[in-house]
């Protein structure tokens, strides 16, 4: 259990930030909400909760998700439920409906390259960020942000914001989704848990969050689980500290991350897993127990790599020959990673 004062400090800081959030929502014509590409449970739940905040201010809000068809089925279930009350649009829809006085609210993300709006941030009069990830040179420039690593997840922060606004939804699914987001980012309460995390989880249950439905979101899908273990089966120790798996098979982004997480259970300091996405790019995920700073490795592999010393990722598409076969590309990527690891021994 971490510092017992942490919960009070987090709530006080969010309460102060709430005034900024309210002011900017009231000043704009309309609000656009966005999370990172391929949003996970934490991101989707936070988008839904922030939509409730906009509704409280009687302001039109539009959730931008440009890759719905590429998401796993359970994430689609969340989005379809949110669509019953709020408008989910594509990037093209945004471009067709933008005005000169729009507010962008980014949740669960702060890096410029991690959303589908990359290169378009200057079109917004104001930008607000609510996030719990590291900041770096790629963090979107704005004076209106609440970014802290003293919370387990964006879902946790959104729970306290809803409470401070005294927003209560008649549909408990929003509370179930926020609890699911907390479970995801804490790996079912095994890491990154704060006193405020337990307070938020208890409060969500009191408001009607359904633990059985939360558990269902984490039930394994057979086909997906087989792909994860296929990546793990290709794991090889590149040196005494790091295990590496590079595969040309097509996988989902979350499956690459799951494989990297799982393989960290082996006797190694860090894991790196790479696999091809439907787009033809390779997703690379790295995890560490602390002795190896995987964020440095991901940044060396791709300048848009991001994360922290324990968990980092990047998209890789810098191949010498774009016409090479998938297998040839995977081998080229493997050699590039090995070269970086050799240099950083």
Secondary structure, DSSP 8 states (H G I E B T S, - for coil): ---TTHHHHHHHHHHHHHHHHHHHHHHSSEEEEE--SS--HHHHHHHHHHHHHHHHTT--EEEE-S-GGGS-HHHHHHHHHHTTTSEEE-HHHHHHH--TTEEEEEES--BGGGSTTTT-GGGSSEEEEEE-S---TTB---SEEEE-SSSS-HHHHHHHHHHHTT---SSTHHHHHHHHHHHHHTTTTTSS--HHHHHHHHHHHHTT--HHHHHHHTS--HHHHHHHHHHHHT-EESSSSEEEEEEEEE--HHHHHHHHHHHTTSSSSEEEEEEE-TTS-EEEEEEESSSS-HHHHHHHH-TT-EE-SSEEEEEE---S-TTS-HHHHHHHHHHHHHHHHHHT-
